Amino acid sequence: MTDSKTTLKAASKASSKVQGSTQNKLPPKENFSEWYHELLMTAEIIDNRYPVKGMCVWFPFGFAIRKNVYGIIRELLDPDHQETQFPLMIPENEFMKEAQHIKGFEDEVYWVTCGGTTPLDVKLALRPTSETAIYPMFKLWIRSHADLPLRIYQIVNTFRYETKHTRPLIRLREITSFKEAHTVHATWEEAAAQVEVAIQRYSEFYRRLAIPFLVSRRPSWDKFPGADYTTAIDVIMPDGRTLQVGTAHHLGSTFARTYEITYEAENGEQKLVNQTCYGISERCIAALISVHGDERGLVLPWVVAPTQVVIVPILLGDKEKVLDVCRDLQQKLAAAQLRVQLDTSDERPGAKFYRWEMKGVPIRLEVGPRDIEKGVVTVARRDGVKVALPIDGLEKALIEEAEELQASIYNKARLFAESKVKEASSIAEAKEITKFGVALVPWCGEVDCGHQLEDQVEANLLGEPQYQCFTEAACAVCGAKTAKRTYMARQY
């Protein structure tokens, strides 16, 4: 995307818009980096000017989007998961127990070494992820088969010392909204089934956000440290790169062995448990903004928009009558559980339209004297559709418009995503495709061939697509016949 100087430049340029609500257009979306950083500020999502690199501040409006987005996650998990919260700091002796896991995070850990001016006897790690905080407690909680399965999740901040360029919501040193679920099962097969459930829940989550996605099994060298395997969800960003927006890991008994997490089976035998973990971070919001947004600002799905309907009075003629109708509409829509605002500011209608489009409001109602005479309001959808609808029964009609809007923005995103995934039969073709999109490449599955693919294509091997069947083709490296394919792309 960009380096930190470009980010600061965009933030500085956009900050004047936050203060003055000017009507300057965003940069073209083709210039994705500048467009993205400026939109975050102008639409008041994230303020990147906090004086610690890689740490950002949520604007209240951005946090409202976050609240609604994570509300969907809670809704999907709560039926069979329990929400909890574990401490931020992990003792060094617990953190260092799982060698494979620690090797994957050793360069990213922040350490607390003093309490005030007193050196600590045991260093404390700020969690980069919470396996080593949670699993010592699982050892205490789990005694018998009756305690299984156990499914918990938490939404917390995590800390990783990123040495690469940091990017708001995408690559941070403080991940402020990390949803991590941890489950415990009696058998490997039950844990594998839970990984599938996790991917299904995540798929439903992204469908509700109208975001197309790719599901793939990560190669062995790119799986979560300590996992048997990792399945991931990726979104294709506007510049053709992919953003990993969800992972589900089958941990087998790796951590159970390290932390001595066992259960008594029905026959009295002590057995190691099998575990999974799966996570989503605020990258899901980066994807939401990037996939749907345009040169006029955010485009938010109905379900997560802080304001679903804005009413803009067109104050001509009998202004008080227009305002009375607008207030009555506001009350009726609020009573129907719609998130509605009435804009009575002193700005001209055009300035109001600009501001609410920038905020991604799905539906705008324009109400003027002529509309009132006809018993209608003008409905402007964020996808550009404009129609006059009767005031009577408007609540139901707006829900129908919202459903059509959801389908519209999903189809637009789907067509874009599909246009970016292309089959490649050779390394040369894959290299060309991955400059601006995702290549689907024949791969025999051998590790050596996988590494050669990454080196020669100069892109990441995302892994085998889930739930897809392919005809036999020649591996792009060794030429062996294979029915396997792998996604390849440049990643954030």
C-alpha positions in Angstrom: 0.0 0.0 0.0 2.2 2.9 1.2 4.9 3.9 3.6 4.4 5.8 6.8 5.2 9.2 5.2 2.4 8.7 2.7 0.1 7.7 5.5 0.9 10.8 7.5 0.4 13.0 4.4 -3.0 11.5 3.7 -4.0 11.8 7.4 -2.9 15.5 7.5 -4.7 16.3 4.2 -7.9 14.5 5.4 -7.9 16.0 8.9 -9.0 19.4 7.5 -12.1 17.7 6.1 -12.9 16.2 9.5 -12.8 19.7 10.9 -14.5 21.6 8.1 -16.6 19.0 6.3 -15.6 20.3 2.9 -16.9 18.8 -0.3 -13.5 17.9 -1.8 -13.7 14.6 -3.5 -11.6 11.6 -2.4 -8.7 10.5 -4.6 -9.7 8.0 -7.3 -10.1 4.5 -5.9 -7.5 3.3 -8.5 -5.0 5.0 -6.2 -6.0 2.7 -3.5 -3.5 3.5 -0.8 -4.2 7.3 -0.8 -8.0 6.7 -1.2 -8.0 4.3 1.7 -6.1 6.4 4.2 -8.0 9.6 3.3 -11.3 7.9 3.6 -10.5 6.6 7.1 -10.0 10.2 8.2 -12.7 12.0 6.2 -15.4 9.5 7.1 -14.2 9.5 10.7 -13.4 5.8 11.1 -9.8 5.8 12.5 -7.4 8.6 13.4 -3.9 7.5 12.6 -2.2 10.5 14.4 -1.7 8.9 17.8 2.0 9.4 18.7 2.9 5.6 18.8 3.6 3.9 15.5 1.1 1.3 14.7 -1.5 2.4 17.2 -4.7 4.2 16.1 -7.7 5.8 17.7 -11.3 4.9 16.8 -13.5 7.9 16.1 -16.9 7.5 17.7 -18.5 6.9 14.3 -16.0 4.3 13.4 -16.4 2.6 16.7 -20.2 2.5 16.1 -19.5 0.5 12.9 -17.1 -1.7 14.8 -19.9 -2.3 17.5 -22.4 -3.4 14.8 -19.9 -5.6 13.0 -18.8 -7.4 16.1 -22.5 -7.7 17.1 -22.9 -10.0 14.2 -19.9 -12.1 15.4 -21.4 -12.4 18.8 -24.8 -13.4 17.4 -23.2 -16.2 15.4 -21.1 -17.5 18.2 -23.3 -17.0 21.3 -25.6 -20.0 20.7 -22.8 -22.5 21.5 -19.9 -20.4 22.7 -19.4 -18.5 26.0 -17.9 -15.1 25.9 -15.1 -14.5 28.5 -12.0 -12.4 29.1 -8.5 -13.5 30.0 -5.6 -11.2 31.3 -3.5 -9.2 28.9 -0.2 -10.2 30.5 1.3 -13.7 30.3 4.1 -14.9 32.6 7.3 -15.7 30.6 7.5 -19.2 32.0 4.0 -20.0 30.6 4.6 -18.2 27.4 7.8 -20.0 26.6 6.5 -23.6 27.2 5.4 -24.3 23.6 8.6 -24.0 21.5 6.9 -24.2 18.1 4.4 -21.5 19.0 6.9 -19.2 20.5 9.2 -19.4 17.5 6.3 -18.1 15.4 6.0 -15.0 17.6 9.4 -14.5 19.2 10.3 -11.4 17.2 6.9 -9.8 17.8 6.5 -9.9 21.6 6.4 -6.8 23.8 7.8 -7.6 27.2 7.0 -5.8 30.5 10.1 -6.0 32.7 9.3 -3.5 35.5 6.5 -2.6 37.8 7.1 1.1 38.5 10.8 1.3 39.2 11.0 -2.3 40.5 12.3 -5.0 38.1 9.9 -7.9 37.9 11.0 -11.4 39.0 9.2 -12.9 36.0 8.9 -11.0 32.7 5.4 -10.5 31.4 4.5 -10.8 27.7 1.7 -8.6 26.3 -0.4 -11.2 24.5 0.3 -11.5 20.7 -2.5 -14.1 20.9 -3.9 -15.9 24.0 -3.2 -19.6 23.7 -0.5 -19.4 26.4 -2.8 -17.4 28.7 -5.8 -19.6 28.3 -4.5 -23.1 28.2 -3.0 -23.2 31.7 -6.6 -22.4 32.9 -8.1 -25.1 30.7 -5.9 -27.6 32.6 -7.7 -26.5 35.8 -11.2 -26.4 34.3 -11.3 -29.7 32.5 -11.5 -33.0 34.5 -13.7 -35.4 32.7 -15.5 -36.1 29.4 -18.5 -34.4 30.9 -16.7 -31.1 30.6 -16.3 -31.4 26.8 -16.8 -29.9 24.4 -15.7 -26.5 25.8 -16.2 -23.5 23.6 -15.2 -19.9 24.6 -14.3 -16.7 22.9 -13.1 -13.2 23.8 -12.8 -9.9 21.9 -9.7 -8.2 23.2 -6.6 -6.2 22.2 -3.4 -8.0 21.2 0.1 -6.6 20.7 2.6 -7.5 18.0 5.8 -5.6 17.3 5.4 -5.2 13.6 8.7 -4.1 12.0 7.2 -3.7 8.5 5.2 -0.6 7.5 2.1 -0.4 9.7 -1.3 0.3 8.1 -4.5 1.3 9.8 -6.8 -1.7 10.5 -4.5 -3.9 8.4 -1.1 -4.2 10.0 -0.9 -2.8 13.6 1.1 -3.0 16.7 -2.0 -2.9 18.8 -4.8 -5.0 17.3 -7.7 -3.5 19.2 -10.5 -5.9 18.2 -9.2 -9.4 18.1 -11.9 -12.0 18.3 -10.4 -15.3 19.3 -12.3 -18.5 20.0 -10.8 -21.5 21.7 -12.5 -24.9 21.8 -11.6 -28.3 23.5 -12.8 -31.7 22.3 -12.4 -35.3 23.1 -11.1 -36.5 19.7 -9.2 -35.2 16.7 -12.2 -35.7 14.5 -14.5 -33.7 16.7 -12.0 -30.8 16.6 -11.8 -31.1 12.8 -15.6 -30.8 12.6 -15.3 -27.7 14.8 -12.9 -26.1 12.3 -15.5 -26.6 9.6 -18.2 -25.0 11.8 -15.9 -22.0 12.4 -15.4 -21.6 8.6 -19.2 -21.8 8.1 -19.8 -19.2 10.8 -17.1 -16.9 9.2 -18.6 -17.4 5.8 -22.0 -16.4 7.1 -20.4 -13.4 8.7 -18.9 -12.1 5.5 -22.1 -12.9 3.5 -23.9 -10.5 5.9 -21.3 -7.9 5.1 -21.8 -8.6 1.4 -18.1 -9.4 1.0 -17.0 -12.2 -1.4 -14.1 -14.3 -0.1 -11.7 -17.2 -0.8 -11.3 -20.2 1.5 -8.1 -22.2 1.4 -6.0 -24.6 3.4 -2.7 -22.9 4.2 0.5 -24.7 3.2 2.4 -26.4 5.9 5.0 -23.6 6.2 2.4 -21.0 6.6 0.1 -22.6 9.2 -0.4 -21.2 12.7 2.6 -22.1 14.9 1.8 -25.3 16.7 -1.2 -26.2 14.6 -1.9 -29.4 12.7 -3.3 -27.3 9.9 -4.8 -23.9 9.2 -7.8 -22.9 7.1 -8.0 -19.2 6.1 -10.4 -16.7 4.6 -9.0 -14.0 2.3 -10.6 -11.0 0.6 -9.4 -9.6 -2.7 -8.7 -5.9 -2.2 -9.2 -3.1 -4.8 -5.6 -3.3 -6.0 -5.7 -7.1 -6.5 -3.8 -8.0 -3.3 -5.4 -10.3 -0.8 -6.1 -9.6 2.9 -6.3 -12.5 5.3 -9.5 -11.8 7.3 -10.1 -14.9 9.2 -8.3 -18.1 10.3 -9.3 -21.4 11.9 -6.6 -23.7 13.3 -6.7 -27.4 14.2 -4.3 -27.6 17.1 -4.6 -31.4 17.7 -3.0 -32.3 21.0 0.0 -30.0 20.7 -0.9 -27.5 23.4 -2.7 -30.2 25.4 0.6 -32.1 25.7 2.5 -28.9 26.6 0.0 -27.8 29.3 -1.1 -31.3 30.4 -4.7 -30.7 29.5 -6.4 -34.1 29.9 -9.8 -35.6 30.6 -11.0 -38.8 32.2 -12.8 -40.9 29.5 -15.8 -43.0 30.3 -13.6 -46.0 30.8 -11.5 -44.1 33.4 -8.5 -43.6 31.1 -6.8 -40.2 31.1 -6.6 -38.8 27.6 -5.2 -35.7 26.0 -7.8 -33.3 24.6 -7.8 -32.0 21.1 -8.2 -28.3 20.5 -9.0 -25.6 17.9 -8.7 -21.8 17.8 -10.0 -19.3 15.3 -9.8 -15.6 15.0 -11.0 -12.4 13.2 -9.6 -9.0 13.8 -10.5 -5.4 12.7 -9.2 -6.4 9.3 -12.8 -7.4 8.6 -13.6 -3.6 8.8 -10.7 -2.8 6.5 -12.2 -5.2 4.0 -15.7 -3.8 4.5 -14.4 -0.2 3.8 -12.2 -1.2 0.9 -14.4 -3.6 -1.0 -17.6 -1.5 -1.0 -16.4 2.1 -0.7 -16.2 4.5 -3.7 -15.0 8.0 -4.6 -18.0 9.4 -2.7 -17.0 7.6 0.6 -18.2 4.6 2.5 -20.8 2.2 1.3 -22.2 0.3 4.3 -24.5 -2.7 4.4 -27.8 -2.0 6.1 -27.1 -4.3 9.1 -23.9 -2.5 10.2 -24.6 1.2 9.3 -24.8 3.3 12.4 -27.4 5.4 10.6 -29.5 3.4 8.3 -31.8 6.2 7.1 -31.2 9.9 7.0 -34.0 12.4 6.4 -33.0 15.6 4.6 -35.7 18.3 4.6 -35.8 20.4 1.4 -36.8 23.7 3.1 -38.8 25.6 0.4 -42.2 27.2 0.8 -43.9 26.3 4.1 -40.7 25.2 5.9 -42.4 24.4 9.2 -44.8 22.0 7.4 -41.9 20.2 5.8 -40.2 19.9 9.2 -43.3 18.6 10.8 -43.7 15.8 8.2 -40.0 15.0 8.6 -40.3 14.7 12.4 -43.3 12.5 12.0 -41.4 10.3 9.6 -38.5 10.1 12.0 -40.7 8.9 14.8 -42.4 6.3 12.7 -39.2 4.8 11.4 -37.6 4.8 14.9 -40.6 3.0 16.2 -40.1 0.4 13.5 -36.6 -0.1 14.9 -34.7 1.6 12.1 -31.6 3.7 13.0 -32.8 7.0 11.6 -31.5 10.6 11.8 -33.2 13.9 10.8 -30.7 16.4 9.5 -31.8 19.9 10.5 -28.4 21.5 10.2 -27.9 24.8 8.4 -26.0 23.3 5.5 -27.4 23.3 2.0 -29.0 20.1 0.8 -26.1 19.3 -1.5 -23.6 19.6 1.4 -25.8 17.3 3.5 -26.0 14.8 0.7 -22.2 14.8 0.4 -21.7 14.3 4.1 -24.1 11.4 4.5 -22.9 9.7 1.4 -19.3 9.9 2.8 -20.7 8.2 6.0 -22.1 5.4 3.8 -25.7 5.8 4.9 -27.7 3.2 3.0 -30.8 5.2 2.4 -31.4 9.0 2.2 -35.0 10.4 2.3 -35.5 13.8 0.6 -38.6 15.5 1.7 -39.8 18.8 0.1 -43.1 20.6 -0.5 -43.8 18.9 -3.8 -43.2 15.5 -2.4 -45.6 16.2 0.5 -48.3 17.3 -2.0 -48.0 14.0 -3.8 -47.8 12.0 -0.6 -44.4 10.6 -1.4 -40.7 10.9 -0.4 -37.7 10.7 -2.7 -35.6 7.7 -1.7 -31.9 7.8 -2.7 -30.0 4.6 -2.1 -26.3 4.6 -1.6 -25.8 2.5 -4.8 -27.2 5.4 -6.9 -30.8 4.1 -7.3 -33.4 6.9 -6.8 -37.2 6.3 -6.5 -40.3 8.0 -5.2 -42.2 6.0 -2.6 -45.5 6.6 -0.8 -45.3 8.0 2.8 -47.9 5.5 3.9 -46.3 2.1 4.5 -42.8 3.6 4.1 -41.3 1.4 6.8 -41.9 -1.8 5.0 -40.9 -0.3 1.6 -37.6 0.8 3.1 -36.8 -2.7 4.3 -37.4 -4.0 0.7 -35.1 -1.2 -0.6 -32.5 -2.3 1.9 -32.6 -5.9 0.7 -32.2 -4.8 -2.9 -29.3 -2.6 -1.9 -27.6 -5.5 -0.1 -27.9 -7.6 -3.3 -26.7 -4.8 -5.4 -23.5 -4.1 -3.4 -22.8 -7.8 -3.1 -23.2 -8.4 -6.8 -20.9 -5.5 -7.6 -18.3 -6.9 -5.2 -18.7 -10.4 -6.5 -18.2 -9.4 -10.1 -15.0 -7.5 -9.2 -13.7 -10.5 -7.2 -14.4 -13.0 -9.9 -12.7 -10.8 -12.4 -9.5 -10.9 -10.3 -9.2 -14.7 -10.1 -7.7 -16.3 -13.2 -6.3 -19.7 -14.0 -2.6 -20.0 -14.8 -0.9 -23.1 -16.3 2.6 -21.8 -16.0 4.8 -19.8 -13.7 5.0 -17.0 -16.3 1.2 -16.7 -16.4 0.9 -16.8 -12.6 3.5 -14.0 -12.3 1.6 -11.8 -14.7 -1.8 -12.5 -13.0 -0.6 -11.8 -9.5 0.5 -8.3 -10.4 -3.1 -7.3 -10.2 -5.0 -10.3 -8.9 -5.1 -14.0 -7.8 -3.7 -16.8 -9.8 -5.2 -20.4 -9.6 -2.1 -22.5 -10.3 -1.7 -26.3 -10.6 0.5 -27.6 -7.8 1.3 -31.1 -6.9 1.4 -30.4 -3.2 5.1 -31.0 -2.7 6.8 -28.5 -0.4 9.8 -28.0 -2.7 7.5 -27.1 -5.6 5.5 -24.8 -3.3 8.6 -22.9 -2.3 9.8 -22.7 -6.0 6.3 -21.3 -6.9 6.6 -18.5 -4.3 10.2 -17.7 -5.3 9.6 -17.6 -9.1 6.1 -16.1 -9.1 7.2 -13.6 -6.4 3.9 -14.0 -4.7 2.4 -15.9 -1.7 1.0 -19.4 -2.0 -2.3 -19.2 -0.1 -3.1 -22.9 -0.4 -5.6 -25.2 -1.8 -9.2 -23.9 -2.4 -11.8 -25.5 -0.1 -14.8 -27.3 -1.6 -13.6 -27.1 -5.2 -12.8 -29.9 -7.7 -10.5 -29.6 -10.6 -9.5 -31.6 -13.7 -5.9 -33.0 -13.9 -3.2 -30.6 -15.1 0.6 -30.5 -15.0 2.1 -29.0 -11.8 3.5 -25.6 -12.8 6.9 -26.5 -11.3 7.6 -30.3 -11.8 5.1 -31.2 -14.4 3.5 -34.0 -12.4 -0.1 -34.7 -13.1 -2.3 -33.3 -10.3 -5.9 -32.4 -9.6 -4.8 -29.9 -7.0 -4.7 -26.1 -7.4 -3.4 -23.3 -5.2 -4.3 -19.7 -4.9 -1.4 -17.4 -5.4 -1.4 -13.6 -4.7 0.5 -10.7 -3.2 -0.7 -10.3 0.4 -1.1 -7.5 2.8 
